[in-house]
Amino acid sequence: MSDTVVVGLDVGGTSTRALAVTLSGNRLGTGRAGGGNPTSHGAERAAGELLAALRGALAGVDPARVRAGTIGLAGAGRLLADPAGRAAFDRAWRDAGLRCPYAVHGDALVAYASGTASTAGTVLIAGTGAIAAQVRDLRLDRIADGHGWLLGDAGSGFWLGREAVRRLLADLDAGREPGPLGRRALGELLGGDEVADRPRDTVDAVVQAVTRRPPVELARLAPLVVTSADEGEPVAAELIAEAAAHLAESVARIRPAGAQDPVVLGGGLLTADTPLAGAVRRELARRWPGAPLRAAGDGAAGAAWLAARDLSEVTDPTALHPLLVPPTTYDAGAGRRT
C-alpha cells in the first residue's frame, strides 16, 4: 500500500496547489502555480496552471504510481457542466503523465475534508466571500449563502470592508469626525486620512475610489477592521460581532439544532487568529455545545485523502486521514489553532 501515490489539488482564484503523497503519508512532492479557477481565468489558462502545479508535485515521481486524484475547485459544477473546460483539464491531466481517473469536488468539500475524517458535519468558510454547507456521506448536501458580493456573502471579508466604508460615509454625512477605523479606511482609499473642509468633497472622493474598482476589492479593507478590533476600536468591534452573527446564522439555516457532528472552519478570516474567528467559535459553541470545532488545514492534502479513500486497498479511510492530512484543531481554552 505504501507504494501507491495519490494526488490532491486545491485550485483557487489566486493560486493552485498540488500534492503527491503515498498512502503511508510520505509526501513526495508539492507544486504551486497561479490561479486555476476556470470561471475567473478561462478554461485554457486554468488548465495551464493546473499542469504547472502537477508537474511540480510529480517531479521525480513516476506518474504510473499515481492511482487516483482529486481536484478541489470553487464552482466545480460549472466545470463539470462545460465540455470544453473539462476537456482542457483532461488534457492537462494527461500531459502531466497521469492515466488514472480524477474527481472534481467543490472547494467547500475539500476544506471540510482537510479538517476532519467524519463523513457528516458542517463547513463554514469566510474569506473574501462566505459560504456554509452541510456534508452528508462526504458530499455537499444543503448550502447556505455563497451568493456573491451583490446578494450575500454576509460576514465575509467583502462584507467587513463594505460596512467599514458605510460607517465612514455615515460619519461624514453627519459631520462627525471619523474614528480610528474610518481614518484607516480613508488612508487606504485616498492615500491620506484628512477630511476636506467641505466633508461632502471627501464623501465624493471615497465613493469614486470605491466605484472605479471591482466591488470585491472592498475585501482588502477587512484587515483594517480586524486590526482595529484587536485594538479595541468600538466600530470595528461592533462590525466583528455583526459578522460573527451573520456567519452563525448561515450555519443555522442548514445545521440542525442539537447536532453533535463536527464543524470545520475555513478561509483566512476563520483559520487565522482573528477576532472574527474567536467570535464565530464562541457563537457556534453557544448554539451547538459539545460539537467539535475543527480548523481547515491543507486543502491539497484534503483532496488527496478524498482521492485515496475509494481505493480498494484502503480498508479504513478514517485511520488513513491523519497520515495524509496533518491534524489541525482549535485549543478551546486558548482560542487558537494548534
N, C-alpha and C positions, 0 to 999 in steps of 0.2 A: 504493500500500500504506500510506503514512504516514497517510492519512485514516481508515483503518479503526480502530475502537476495540474493545477487549475489556475485560471486567470480571472482576475476581477478588475473591472474598470469603473471608476467614478467620474462621470462626464458632466462637467458644469459649463456655465456660460463663460467663465474666465480661465478655467484650467481643466485638463484631462489627466487623470492619474491611473496608472496601471500597476498591477502586482501579479507576479508569478510566484506561486508558493506550492510546496509539496503538502500532502495530506498529513505529514508528521510535523508541519509547522515551519519547515525550513524555507525562509524567504530567499528565493533565487535571484530576483531582480525586480527593480521598480522602474517605471518610466513616467515622465511628465511632459506634457505638451500644452499648447494653447487651448482656448475654449473650443469644445467639441459639440456644442448643442446645435443640432441642425436647424432648429427653429430660429435661433439667433444669427447663425453664421452661414446657413445654407448647407445642403447635404454633402456636397463635394468637399468643401473646406473642412467641415466637421469630420468627415471620413479621413481626410489627410492628417488631422490632429490625432485621431484615434490610432492610425497606423504608426505615427511617430511615437506615441506613448507605448504601444505594443512592442515596437522594436527595442525601445529602451528596456522594457521589462524582460524581454526574451533574449537579450544579448548574452551569448554563452549558453543558452538553453536550447536543447533540441526540441523544436516545435512538435515533433511526433510524440513527445512525452505528455503533452497537454491533452487532457481528456475532456475538459469542459470549460466553459467560460460564461460569465455574466457581465452585461453592461448595465450599469445604473445610470439613468438619464431622465432629466426633467422633460416632461412631455413625451414620455415613451410611447403613449398611444398614438401620437401624431406620426412618429417614425414608423410604427408598425402598420399604420394605415396608408403610408406613402410608398408605393412600389419602387420609385426611383431612389428615395432615401434609403430604403432597406437594401437595395442593390448596391448602393455606394458603400454601405457598411459591410456587406458581404464581400465586396472586392477588397476592402481594407483588411478584413479578417484573413482572406486567402493570401494576400500579398505579404502578410506577416508570417506566412508559412503554416498557418493553422488549418487543420482539416476537421477538427472536432466541431460539434454544434455549439452554438451560444444562445443565451436567452437575453431578452431585454426587459428590464423592470424599471418602474418609476424610481426616482431618486429618494422618495419618501420611504419606500420599502427597503432600499439599500441602507439608508440611515438607520432604520429600525433594526435591521439585521446586524449592523455594526455595534449595537448596544445590548442585544440580548439574543439568546437562542430560543426563547419562548415563541411558540407558533402563533400565539394570540396576545394582543396588547394594543397599545396606542402609541403613536409617534406624533410629536409636536415639533415643528421646525419654525424658527424665527431668524431670518437673516434680512436680506433686502425685502423679501416678501414673507408671508406666513401661511402655514397650512397645518391642519391636523388630520390624522387618518386613523381609522380603526383597522387592525390587522387580524385576519382570521385565516388559519391554515397557511400562514406566510403568503397571503395575498391581501392587497389593499381592498378593504370592504367599503365602509362608509367614509366619506371625506367631507371635511368642513373647511370653508374658506379656500385660500389659494386662488382667489378670484381676480388677482391682479390689482395694481395700484388704483385703478379707477373705481372699482366696485368693491374692493375688500382689502385683504392683507392687513387686517386690524391688529395692531400691536407690533407690527414689523418695523424694520429699520426705516423704510419709507414713511410709515405712519408717524414714527417719532420725529423724523425730520420735518414733515409737513406740519405737524402740530406745533413744533417749536417755532416755525415761521408764522403760523397763525397767531400764536400768543404774542409774538413780536409785533405783528401788524396791529393787533388789538390795542397794545400799549401805545403805539404811535398814533393811532386814530384817537385815542382818549387823551392824548397829550401827556402821557406818563413816560418817565424815563425808563428805558429798558433795563431789566435786571441783568445779572451776570450771564445767564444763558442767552438772552436776547443780544447782548453785546458780542458774545462769541459768534452767534449766527450772523450778525452784521459783518463782523470781521471776515467770516468765511465767504459770505456772498458778495460783499462790496470791497473787501480789502482794507477796511477800517471800520471802527465802531462808533464814529461820530454821527450824531443826529443833526440834520440840517436845521437852520433857524426856522424854516418852514417845514415841520415834520412830514407834511404830505409829499414833499420832494423826496424824502428818504423812503416813504412808502412806495412811491412810484418806482424808485430805483430798485428796491427789493423785489417788487413784482416783476419788473423787467428781467432782473438777474435770474429769477426762477423760471419764468416762462420761455426764455430763449434757450433753455437747456431741456433735454428729455426729462419728463416728470420724475422718472425713477431715480434721477440723480439726487433728489432730496434725501435719499438714504445716506448720503455722505455726511449729513448733519447729525445722524444718530450718535456717532461717538461723542459729539459735543454734549448731547443730552446725558449720556452715560457718565462722562467725566464730571459734569455739573452736579448730577445726582450723587456721585461719590463724595462730592464736597459739601453736600447738604443744601444745595440751592433749591428753594421751595418749588419753583415752577417745574424744574427738571424732576424733582421727586414726585410731584403730582402726575407728570406725564408717565413716569415709570409705573406708578400704581395703576393708572388707567390702562396702560399697555398690558400689564400682567392680567388685569381683569378681562380684557378682550381675549387674550390668548387662552385663559382658563375657560372662558365661555365657549370658544371654538371647540375645545376638548369636550365640554359638557354637551354639545349638540350631538356627539356621536358616541360618547362613552357612558355606559350605564352607571347609574348611581350605585355605590357599594362595590364596584368592580375591584378585584384584587390582583388582576394581571398587571404586568409592568407598563410603565410609561417611559418612553425613550425621548429625550430632549435633544434636538439637533439645531444646527445653524449657529453662526457666530455669536448671536446675542444670548443664546442659552447654553452654549458649551464653554464659553469663556467665563471668568469670574466677574460677572457684571451685576449691577444692582437689579437689572431686569431678571437675570437668571435666578437670583435669590428670591425675588418677589414671586416669580412663577412657581418655584419649588414650594414655597410656603403656601401658596394658594392651592396648588394641586394636593399637597399633603392635607390641607384642611378639608377639601372636598372628597378626597379618596384616601382616608387614613389607612395606613398599612400597605398601600400599593407601592411596590418597589419603584424608585426613580433611577433611571439609568441615563448615562451620557452617551450620545452617539460618538463613535470613535472613527476609525479608519474606514472610509466608505469603500475603498477598493478591497479591503480585507473582508468587509461585509458581503460585497459582491462575490468574492472568491468562495466564501462559505456557502452562499446560495447556489453557486455552481456545483460545489462538491457534494452537497447533501443528497442529491439524487443519484449519485454514482452507486452502482451495485455493490461495490466493495465497502461502502460506508454504511455500517450497521447501526451506529449511534450518532446521529448528527449533533445531538446536544453535547456529547463528550468531545466532538471534533471542534466545536465552536471556539473554546479558549485556545486551541492550538493555532487556528487561523486568524482569530480576531483577538488581539491583546485586550484584556478586560479593562474597562474604564467605568468607574462608578462614582457616585456622589457620596461624600462624607457628610451625612445628615447633620452631625453636630457642628462641623466647621463650615458647612455650606459651600464646600469647594469640591472640584474634581480631584480624584486620587488615581 
